[in-house]
Structures are given as C-alpha cells and as structure tokens.
Amino acid sequence: MSLVMFQVSCKVAISKDGEAFLTLENIQLLIEIGETGSLMAAARSRQISYMKAWTMVTMLNKTSKYPVVLMQRGGHQGGGAELTEYGRRLLADYLQVEKQVGNLLAQINMELSL
C-alpha cells in the first residue's frame, strides 16, 4: 500500500468590490496578448472563443481604473491588441503575488504532515 501525500494548494484571484477581477484565466489571456499582439491569436492559443476573449478583455477594461488592453479593430491592414503600461503592471503584480503565495504554500507543505 503506497502512502498518499496531501498538499495545500490554492488559486490566486484578485477581487474588486467582492467580485473576481484578475483570475488565472484572465492572466493567461493577458500573457498571450502580450506575446502575440493579437486577441484572435491569444484566444486560439488559450483554446477559447474569440467572443469569450473579447468579453474578458472588455470586462477587465471596464472594471479597472485604467485600460488594461488596447484593441484595434481589424480590416485590410489587420487589427491588433496590446497591453497598456497599466496592463503590464497589473500582470507583473499578479505574477509577483502568485510567486509569493507559491513560496508560502511550499513552506506550509514542508511544515505539515498531511
């Protein structure tokens, strides 16, 4: 019989007024937008519909105090999406919080014997 090890884990979300604002799903989309410069490519990479990605970005932009993503409508020259300076700071702050939580969880899991 093998010994099953349990670990404490959690997902980081940043809330605003009691509602989830930045979630792992939002962050992953923002990372893809930053890398591809395209909402369509980011949605494809995350395996979500363009409409879902567009809705997520629109809600982030409406909920935050400054725009997170600038989107340019397509056409014969193509569209695009890019993180604003504020969006890049939000992303960096979230990743820093996630790292700190990960370090704390690693410490907790070393100290517990579940």
Wavefront OBJ file of the C-alpha trace (Angstrom):
o trace
v 0.000 0.000 0.000
v 1.504 3.324 -1.050
v 1.449 6.415 1.095
v -0.655 9.240 -0.374
v 0.772 12.714 0.223
v -1.597 15.624 0.544
v -0.656 19.206 -0.210
v -2.253 22.540 0.476
v -2.928 24.412 -2.769
v -4.846 27.445 -3.909
v -5.560 29.584 -6.946
v -4.769 33.271 -6.788
v -7.517 35.720 -7.723
v -7.576 39.446 -7.155
v -11.017 40.806 -6.367
v -12.571 44.227 -6.662
v -15.678 45.025 -4.627
v -16.122 41.331 -3.829
v -16.019 40.227 -7.483
v -13.141 38.332 -9.081
v -11.188 40.817 -11.196
v -7.937 39.076 -12.068
v -8.067 35.307 -12.302
v -5.641 32.762 -13.676
v -7.727 32.597 -16.860
v -7.545 36.395 -17.324
v -3.824 36.391 -16.635
v -3.130 33.605 -19.112
v -5.054 35.552 -21.764
v -3.127 38.750 -20.979
v 0.175 36.876 -21.256
v -0.846 35.561 -24.693
v -1.970 39.019 -25.844
v 1.381 40.402 -24.745
v 3.241 37.697 -26.662
v 1.147 37.653 -29.848
v -0.192 41.204 -30.155
v -3.490 39.677 -31.257
v -6.702 38.895 -29.418
v -7.588 36.248 -32.017
v -4.207 34.506 -31.670
v -4.389 34.739 -27.870
v -7.885 33.203 -27.857
v -6.772 30.432 -30.190
v -3.745 29.694 -28.018
v -5.911 29.542 -24.876
v -8.479 27.407 -26.740
v -11.342 29.777 -26.040
v -13.633 31.554 -28.466
v -12.761 34.999 -29.756
v -16.027 36.277 -28.247
v -15.119 34.953 -24.798
v -11.663 36.544 -25.030
v -13.176 39.831 -26.220
v -15.691 39.761 -23.334
v -12.946 39.050 -20.795
v -10.825 41.954 -22.056
v -13.809 44.286 -22.235
v -14.750 43.490 -18.627
v -11.157 43.998 -17.459
v -11.046 47.366 -19.211
v -14.423 48.437 -17.769
v -13.659 47.255 -14.240
v -10.139 48.622 -13.872
v -9.337 52.260 -13.226
v -7.291 52.414 -16.474
v -7.467 50.381 -19.687
v -5.619 47.066 -19.483
v -5.613 46.188 -23.194
v -5.845 48.439 -26.245
v -7.628 46.751 -29.134
v -7.589 47.891 -32.726
v -10.322 46.661 -34.984
v -9.299 44.506 -37.932
v -9.683 45.369 -41.563
v -7.479 45.207 -44.621
v -4.448 46.151 -42.506
v -5.438 43.797 -39.696
v -6.257 44.554 -36.104
v -4.266 44.076 -33.007
v -4.251 44.055 -29.249
v -1.593 45.218 -26.851
v -1.202 45.536 -23.122
v -1.135 49.069 -21.820
v 1.523 50.140 -19.340
v -1.117 49.686 -16.635
v -1.918 46.219 -18.012
v 1.756 45.233 -17.885
v 1.962 46.452 -14.267
v -1.184 44.502 -13.308
v 0.269 41.388 -14.916
v 3.614 41.817 -13.142
v 1.890 42.471 -9.791
v -0.315 39.378 -10.170
v 2.680 37.203 -11.049
v 4.557 38.572 -8.016
v 1.615 37.772 -5.722
v 1.356 34.301 -7.264
v 5.074 33.710 -6.642
v 4.788 34.840 -3.011
v 1.749 32.616 -2.450
v 3.623 29.700 -4.040
v 6.563 30.239 -1.691
v 4.227 30.377 1.296
v 2.443 27.209 0.210
v 5.763 25.406 -0.231
v 6.708 26.370 3.322
v 3.324 25.293 4.692
v 3.521 21.949 2.889
v 7.003 21.302 4.276
v 5.806 22.002 7.817
v 2.590 19.980 7.627
v 2.474 16.240 7.517
v -0.871 15.566 5.883
l 1 2 3 4 5 6 7 8 9 10 11 12 13 14 15 16 17 18 19 20 21 22 23 24 25 26 27 28 29 30 31 32 33 34 35 36 37 38 39 40 41 42 43 44 45 46 47 48 49 50 51 52 53 54 55 56 57 58 59 60 61 62 63 64 65 66 67 68 69 70 71 72 73 74 75 76 77 78 79 80 81 82 83 84 85 86 87 88 89 90 91 92 93 94 95 96 97 98 99 100 101 102 103 104 105 106 107 108 109 110 111 112 113 114
